[in-house]
Structure formats: C-alpha cells, structure tokens
Amino acid sequence: MAEAVSLPVEREPPPQAAQAKTRKNDSPGKNLFMIELYKVLKNVRSGSESLTILHQLDLTIRDNEFVSIVGPSGSGKSTLLGLIAGLDAPTSGEILIDGQDVTTMSEDALAELRGLKIGFVFQSFHLIPSLTALENVLVPMEIAGRRDASERARQLLEDVDLVARAHHYPSQLSGGEQQRVSIARAFANDPSIILADEPTGNLDSRNGQHVFDLMVGMNRRRGATLVLVTHDHELAGLADRRIALRDGRVESDSAAALGAGDELDSNLIEEGAVRR
C-alpha cells in the first residue's frame, strides 16, 4: 500500500506496462495507448497533514477507446481528469499523452498540447458570455490559426443541431443548448482526446440523454479517445470500458462487452486492453 508521501519516480514500469510500451512502439507513428499513467501518486497538504488523493496508479487507455470513470465524491475522479489534461501535476509518477510525457513539459508546451490534442466538456459549460454560440466554437480554432475556422464552426453547430441558434448568446440558450455548444467547441481542433467531466450533471434526464448521444455520436464519427467522468451509472455502462474509483484507487475495471459486473483479466487491467 502506498504511503501518503512523495517518492522518487521509478523509471521501471510494472511488467505489463513495460509490455504495453514495447507494443506501442512497434507501430511507427501510431501509439497503441493514447493515455498512459505509471505509478501516479497525488498528495495534497491539509494543514499539517498530507492527504493522498490518488494512490500510485497504473492505467492505460487505448486510442479511440470510450472509457467512463465512476465513483463516489472524493474518490479522485476529477483529480485524475485534471492530471490527464495537464491542468495539475502528480506528486510522482509518469503521465504520457499520445506518447509525450506531460509531467516534464513546460506550461507553454502543456498549453499547446491541450489546444491541439485535448477537448474539454465541463458540467458548467464554461462558455464566454459575451460571445455568440458560433463565436464560442470559433475561439479555439482562431487561437490555433485554422484557415477553415468559420466554415468548420458552422459545420460543428450543425452536428449538434444548433445552426439556427448560432448567433444567440449563452444567456439566450437553454442549459441543454449551452452544453451542445460546448461539445461543438470541444471538437473544434479535431482533438485526439475528449475529456468530459459530468457533462450531463446540470441537465434534466431528457436533455442529458440527448447531449450524451450527441457527444458519443460525434466521438464515434471523429475517432477520438473519450474519457467520461459521471455519477450516472446507466450512462457509464454504455462505454466500452467502465473504471470505478474509490478512495484514490481503482476498485474495478470492466468492459461493457463482458456484461455488467464482469471483471477484466488482471493482465488486461494493467495493460488497459479490452478484448473486442
């Protein structure tokens, strides 16, 4: 059991992780795993005490995989998502995104990686209130300097059934419509990864299901890796793979194809692999 103190990062991964890395590098230019965490520990200070939010975690997620992460409040779900995004740094361990070690990157390099490789969908939408729906979708593409930004923004709004609301401001949109705008924005730069933190949490069940279906449908068509944090076990069960966290540890890791409650072989859990 890991202690609640920072330890030097061990560069020798567990046997299964080592095998995963070997296989990943067997295909030049294409990584087998889009997300890799090796011995990732996250401690925070609370007064004079050190609290462990995530215990040395080994986790890999394949390219194009749809993974849901569930667990009670305080289990480490949002912390894990923030670490994957490079918005927070682990106390120790390695985190690789598409083969790049984000734990050694500068803030500028992390910002560039997030802009090009990661799309975010938040529970509270985080739209810019002074911009229209179209302009909100345009923002990440204009930052990236895309020449087709205007055309693509309109296409993305069409994908989420909001062309007619393109020139409305967030205050003029319903909660479901605002979340659909945020989904369109998340896909703006064709990211390799979509990180969704409770995207249906502020919506009623009908709008939540509609938003979920749109997000998953766009993801399937565009081929990104989707990591969904949710309290909704019904939605979580629709993922390719469901990971349950408790007290900063992986409590279970199962594939939807195996049926609810069926656990993956321990070697497959370590390698992040799912037999399809």
C-alpha positions as CSV (number, residue, x, y, z in Angstrom):
1,M,0.0,0.0,0.0
2,A,1.4,3.4,-1.0
3,E,2.3,5.8,1.8
4,A,1.0,9.4,1.7
5,V,4.4,10.8,1.0
6,S,6.1,11.7,-2.3
7,L,8.5,9.0,-3.5
8,P,11.1,9.3,-6.3
9,V,9.6,8.3,-9.7
10,E,10.6,4.7,-10.5
11,R,11.5,4.5,-14.2
12,E,11.0,0.8,-14.4
13,P,7.3,0.2,-15.1
14,P,5.4,-2.9,-14.0
15,P,5.9,-5.9,-16.3
16,Q,2.6,-5.4,-18.0
17,A,3.2,-1.7,-18.5
18,A,6.6,-2.5,-20.0
19,Q,5.0,-4.9,-22.4
20,A,2.4,-2.2,-23.4
21,K,5.2,0.3,-24.1
22,T,7.0,-2.2,-26.2
23,R,3.9,-2.9,-28.3
24,K,3.1,0.8,-28.6
25,N,6.5,1.5,-30.2
26,D,6.1,-1.4,-32.6
27,S,3.9,0.7,-34.8
28,P,5.9,3.8,-36.0
29,G,3.9,7.0,-35.9
30,K,0.9,5.4,-34.1
31,N,0.7,4.8,-30.4
32,L,-1.3,1.8,-29.1
33,F,-2.2,3.8,-26.0
34,M,-3.4,7.4,-26.1
35,I,-3.3,7.9,-22.3
36,E,-0.7,6.2,-20.0
37,L,-0.2,6.6,-16.3
38,Y,2.6,4.8,-14.4
39,K,2.8,4.9,-10.6
40,V,0.9,8.2,-10.5
41,L,0.6,9.5,-6.9
42,K,-1.2,12.7,-5.9
43,N,-0.8,14.1,-2.4
44,V,-2.1,17.4,-1.1
45,R,-1.5,19.3,2.1
46,S,-4.3,19.8,4.6
47,G,-2.9,21.8,7.5
48,S,0.0,19.8,8.8
49,E,-1.2,16.6,7.2
50,S,-0.5,15.1,3.8
51,L,-3.6,13.6,2.2
52,T,-3.3,11.1,-0.6
53,I,-5.9,11.8,-3.4
54,L,-4.6,9.1,-5.8
55,H,-2.5,6.1,-4.7
56,Q,0.2,5.0,-7.1
57,L,-2.0,4.4,-10.1
58,D,-1.1,2.4,-13.2
59,L,-3.7,3.0,-16.0
60,T,-3.6,2.9,-19.8
61,I,-6.4,3.9,-22.3
62,R,-6.3,2.8,-25.9
63,D,-6.5,5.1,-28.9
64,N,-10.2,5.5,-29.9
65,E,-11.5,3.9,-26.6
66,F,-14.5,5.2,-24.8
67,V,-13.9,5.0,-21.0
68,S,-16.3,6.0,-18.2
69,I,-15.0,6.8,-14.7
70,V,-17.4,6.5,-11.8
71,G,-17.1,6.6,-8.0
72,P,-18.4,8.5,-5.0
73,S,-17.5,12.1,-4.3
74,G,-13.9,12.3,-3.2
75,S,-12.8,9.2,-4.9
76,G,-10.3,11.0,-7.2
77,K,-12.3,11.2,-10.5
78,S,-11.9,14.9,-11.2
79,T,-8.3,14.9,-9.9
80,L,-7.5,12.1,-12.4
81,L,-9.1,14.0,-15.2
82,G,-7.1,17.1,-14.3
83,L,-3.8,15.2,-14.3
84,I,-4.6,13.6,-17.7
85,A,-5.2,17.1,-19.0
86,G,-2.0,18.5,-17.6
87,L,-4.0,21.0,-15.5
88,D,-2.5,19.6,-12.4
89,A,0.8,17.8,-11.7
90,P,1.3,14.5,-9.9
91,T,3.4,14.3,-6.8
92,S,5.2,11.5,-8.5
93,G,4.9,9.2,-11.5
94,E,4.6,9.5,-15.3
95,I,1.7,10.6,-17.5
96,L,2.0,10.2,-21.2
97,I,-0.4,11.7,-23.7
98,D,0.0,10.2,-27.2
99,G,3.5,9.1,-26.2
100,Q,4.5,12.5,-24.8
101,D,5.4,12.8,-21.1
102,V,3.4,15.7,-19.8
103,T,5.0,15.6,-16.4
104,T,8.2,17.0,-17.9
105,M,6.6,19.7,-20.1
106,S,6.7,23.5,-19.5
107,E,3.5,25.4,-19.1
108,D,3.7,26.7,-22.6
109,A,4.2,23.2,-24.0
110,L,1.3,21.9,-22.0
111,A,-0.9,24.7,-23.3
112,E,0.0,23.9,-26.8
113,L,-0.7,20.2,-26.3
114,R,-4.1,20.9,-24.7
115,G,-5.0,23.2,-27.6
116,L,-4.2,20.7,-30.3
117,K,-4.8,17.3,-28.7
118,I,-7.5,17.7,-25.9
119,G,-11.1,18.9,-26.0
120,F,-13.0,19.6,-22.8
121,V,-16.7,19.3,-21.9
122,F,-17.5,20.7,-18.4
123,Q,-20.5,20.3,-16.2
124,S,-21.0,24.1,-16.0
125,F,-20.5,24.7,-19.8
126,H,-17.8,27.5,-19.4
127,L,-19.0,29.4,-22.4
128,I,-17.8,33.0,-22.8
129,P,-21.0,35.1,-22.1
130,S,-20.1,38.0,-24.3
131,L,-19.7,35.7,-27.4
132,T,-22.4,34.1,-29.5
133,A,-22.6,30.3,-29.9
134,L,-20.7,30.5,-33.2
135,E,-18.0,32.7,-31.7
136,N,-17.5,30.4,-28.7
137,V,-16.9,27.5,-31.1
138,L,-14.6,29.7,-33.2
139,V,-12.3,30.6,-30.3
140,P,-10.0,27.5,-30.1
141,M,-9.7,27.4,-33.9
142,E,-8.7,31.1,-34.1
143,I,-6.1,30.5,-31.4
144,A,-4.8,27.6,-33.4
145,G,-4.8,29.7,-36.6
146,R,-7.1,27.5,-38.6
147,R,-7.9,29.0,-42.0
148,D,-11.2,27.0,-42.2
149,A,-12.4,28.1,-38.8
150,S,-15.6,29.8,-39.8
151,E,-16.8,27.0,-42.1
152,R,-15.8,24.4,-39.6
153,A,-17.6,26.2,-36.7
154,R,-20.8,26.2,-38.7
155,Q,-20.5,22.5,-39.5
156,L,-19.9,21.7,-35.8
157,L,-23.0,23.6,-34.8
158,E,-24.9,21.7,-37.5
159,D,-23.6,18.5,-36.0
160,V,-25.2,19.4,-32.6
161,D,-28.4,20.7,-34.2
162,L,-27.8,24.4,-33.3
163,V,-27.3,26.2,-36.6
164,A,-30.5,28.2,-36.0
165,R,-29.1,29.4,-32.7
166,A,-25.6,30.3,-34.0
167,H,-26.0,34.0,-33.3
168,H,-27.5,33.6,-29.8
169,Y,-25.6,34.4,-26.7
170,P,-25.3,31.8,-23.8
171,S,-27.9,33.7,-21.8
172,Q,-30.4,33.2,-24.6
173,L,-29.8,29.4,-24.7
174,S,-31.2,26.6,-22.6
175,G,-28.9,24.5,-20.4
176,G,-29.0,21.7,-23.0
177,E,-28.2,24.1,-25.8
178,Q,-25.3,25.6,-24.0
179,Q,-23.8,22.1,-23.4
180,R,-24.3,21.3,-27.1
181,V,-22.3,24.4,-27.9
182,S,-19.5,23.3,-25.5
183,I,-19.5,19.9,-27.2
184,A,-19.1,21.5,-30.6
185,R,-16.2,23.6,-29.2
186,A,-14.5,20.6,-27.7
187,F,-14.3,19.0,-31.2
188,A,-13.1,22.2,-32.8
189,N,-9.5,21.3,-33.4
190,D,-10.0,17.6,-34.1
191,P,-8.5,16.6,-30.7
192,S,-7.2,13.1,-30.1
193,I,-8.8,13.1,-26.6
194,I,-12.1,14.4,-25.3
195,L,-12.3,14.8,-21.5
196,A,-15.9,15.2,-20.2
197,D,-16.4,16.0,-16.6
198,E,-20.1,15.4,-15.6
199,P,-21.4,16.8,-18.9
200,T,-25.0,15.9,-18.1
201,G,-24.8,16.8,-14.4
202,N,-26.7,20.1,-14.7
203,L,-29.3,18.8,-17.2
204,D,-32.6,17.0,-16.8
205,S,-32.8,13.4,-17.9
206,R,-34.2,14.1,-21.4
207,N,-31.7,16.8,-22.2
208,G,-28.9,14.8,-20.5
209,Q,-29.5,11.8,-22.7
210,H,-29.7,14.0,-25.8
211,V,-26.4,15.7,-25.0
212,F,-24.8,12.3,-24.2
213,D,-26.0,10.8,-27.5
214,L,-24.7,13.8,-29.5
215,M,-21.3,13.7,-27.8
216,V,-20.8,9.9,-28.2
217,G,-22.0,10.0,-31.8
218,M,-19.6,12.8,-32.7
219,N,-16.8,11.0,-31.0
220,R,-17.5,7.7,-32.9
221,R,-17.5,9.6,-36.2
222,R,-14.4,11.5,-35.5
223,G,-12.4,8.7,-33.8
224,A,-11.2,10.4,-30.6
225,T,-10.5,8.8,-27.2
226,L,-13.3,9.7,-24.9
227,V,-12.9,9.8,-21.1
228,L,-16.2,10.5,-19.3
229,V,-16.5,11.2,-15.6
230,T,-20.1,10.7,-14.4
231,H,-22.3,9.8,-11.4
232,D,-24.8,8.3,-13.8
233,H,-24.2,4.6,-13.8
234,E,-26.6,4.0,-16.7
235,L,-24.6,6.3,-19.0
236,A,-21.3,4.8,-17.7
237,G,-22.5,1.4,-18.6
238,L,-22.7,2.4,-22.3
239,A,-19.0,3.0,-22.5
240,D,-16.5,0.5,-24.0
241,R,-15.0,0.2,-20.5
242,R,-16.0,1.3,-17.0
243,I,-13.5,2.2,-14.3
244,A,-14.7,2.6,-10.7
245,L,-12.6,4.6,-8.3
246,R,-12.8,4.5,-4.5
247,D,-10.5,6.3,-2.1
248,G,-8.0,7.1,-4.8
249,R,-7.7,3.5,-6.1
250,V,-9.1,1.5,-9.0
251,E,-11.9,-0.6,-7.4
252,S,-12.9,-2.3,-10.6
253,D,-12.2,-2.1,-14.3
254,S,-14.7,-3.8,-16.6
255,A,-15.7,-3.9,-20.3
256,A,-19.3,-3.3,-21.4
257,A,-19.0,-6.2,-23.8
258,L,-18.4,-8.6,-20.9
259,G,-21.7,-7.6,-19.2
260,A,-22.3,-5.5,-16.1
261,G,-20.2,-6.5,-13.2
262,D,-17.9,-8.9,-15.2
263,E,-14.3,-8.0,-14.3
264,L,-11.4,-7.9,-16.8
265,D,-8.5,-10.3,-16.5
266,S,-5.9,-8.7,-14.2
267,N,-3.3,-8.5,-17.0
268,L,-5.7,-6.7,-19.3
269,I,-6.5,-4.2,-16.5
270,E,-2.8,-3.5,-16.1
271,E,-2.3,-3.1,-19.8
272,G,-5.5,-1.1,-20.4
273,A,-6.6,-3.6,-23.0
274,V,-10.1,-4.7,-23.8
275,R,-10.7,-7.8,-26.0
276,R,-13.4,-6.9,-28.5
